[in-house]
Amino acid sequence: MSLVIMEKTFEEPASDELVDMMRKATEACFEINDMERKVTYASADRLRFICVMEARDLETARRALESAGMTYDRLWPGSSF
C-alpha cells in the first residue's frame, strides 16, 4: 500500500454537512478499491483540505475518487518519515 495525498480547495468554507456528504460518497469506492482514509486536515477557514489515504497506487486512488464524483486540485504519492 502507498500513501496518496489529496488537496482540495473550496470557494466558500466547507460546512460539516458538506464534509460528511463527501465522506459518505467515497466510503463505498474506498472499500471496493481496498483504500483507507488515514487523516484529513482542514485549514482554519475551511477553504483548504488535505486528505491522506492508503491505496494500492496513485491510479487506483484517482479512479476511486473520480467514480465517487470527488473533485480535487492535486493528487500525489506521498511518504511518511
BELCOR-V477646 format. One record per residue. N is the residue number from 0. SS is DSSP state (alpha for helix, beta for strand, coil for the rest). OMEGA is omega as a letter, one per 20 degrees, with the letter a starting at -180 (none if undefined). D_CENTER is the distance of its C-alpha to the mean C-alpha in whole Angstrom. Layout:
n=N ss=SS omega=OMEGA d_center=D_CENTER
n=N ss=SS omega=OMEGA d_center=D_CENTER
//
This chain:
n=0 ss=coil omega=a d_center=16
n=1 ss=beta omega=r d_center=14
n=2 ss=beta omega=r d_center=11
n=3 ss=beta omega=a d_center=9
n=4 ss=beta omega=r d_center=7
n=5 ss=beta omega=r d_center=5
n=6 ss=beta omega=a d_center=7
n=7 ss=beta omega=r d_center=8
n=8 ss=beta omega=r d_center=12
n=9 ss=coil omega=r d_center=14
n=10 ss=coil omega=r d_center=17
n=11 ss=coil omega=r d_center=18
n=12 ss=coil omega=a d_center=17
n=13 ss=coil omega=r d_center=14
n=14 ss=coil omega=r d_center=16
n=15 ss=alpha omega=a d_center=15
n=16 ss=alpha omega=r d_center=16
n=17 ss=alpha omega=r d_center=13
n=18 ss=alpha omega=r d_center=11
n=19 ss=alpha omega=r d_center=12
n=20 ss=alpha omega=r d_center=12
n=21 ss=alpha omega=r d_center=9
n=22 ss=alpha omega=r d_center=8
n=23 ss=alpha omega=a d_center=12
n=24 ss=alpha omega=a d_center=11
n=25 ss=alpha omega=a d_center=8
n=26 ss=alpha omega=a d_center=11
n=27 ss=alpha omega=a d_center=13
n=28 ss=alpha omega=r d_center=11
n=29 ss=alpha omega=a d_center=10
n=30 ss=alpha omega=r d_center=13
n=31 ss=alpha omega=a d_center=15
n=32 ss=coil omega=r d_center=13
n=33 ss=coil omega=r d_center=14
n=34 ss=coil omega=r d_center=10
n=35 ss=beta omega=r d_center=10
n=36 ss=beta omega=a d_center=7
n=37 ss=beta omega=a d_center=10
n=38 ss=beta omega=r d_center=9
n=39 ss=beta omega=r d_center=8
n=40 ss=beta omega=r d_center=10
n=41 ss=beta omega=r d_center=12
n=42 ss=coil omega=a d_center=15
n=43 ss=coil omega=r d_center=18
n=44 ss=coil omega=r d_center=18
n=45 ss=coil omega=r d_center=15
n=46 ss=coil omega=a d_center=14
n=47 ss=beta omega=r d_center=12
n=48 ss=beta omega=r d_center=9
n=49 ss=beta omega=r d_center=7
n=50 ss=beta omega=r d_center=5
n=51 ss=beta omega=a d_center=7
n=52 ss=beta omega=r d_center=7
n=53 ss=beta omega=r d_center=10
n=54 ss=beta omega=r d_center=11
n=55 ss=coil omega=r d_center=15
n=56 ss=coil omega=a d_center=14
n=57 ss=alpha omega=a d_center=12
n=58 ss=alpha omega=r d_center=13
n=59 ss=alpha omega=r d_center=12
n=60 ss=alpha omega=r d_center=9
n=61 ss=alpha omega=a d_center=10
n=62 ss=alpha omega=a d_center=12
n=63 ss=alpha omega=r d_center=10
n=64 ss=alpha omega=a d_center=7
n=65 ss=alpha omega=r d_center=10
n=66 ss=alpha omega=r d_center=12
n=67 ss=coil omega=a d_center=11
n=68 ss=coil omega=a d_center=11
n=69 ss=coil omega=r d_center=8
n=70 ss=coil omega=a d_center=9
n=71 ss=coil omega=r d_center=8
n=72 ss=coil omega=a d_center=11
n=73 ss=beta omega=r d_center=10
n=74 ss=beta omega=a d_center=9
n=75 ss=beta omega=r d_center=11
n=76 ss=beta omega=a d_center=12
n=77 ss=beta omega=r d_center=13
n=78 ss=coil omega=r d_center=16
n=79 ss=coil omega=r d_center=17
n=80 ss=coil omega=none d_center=20
//
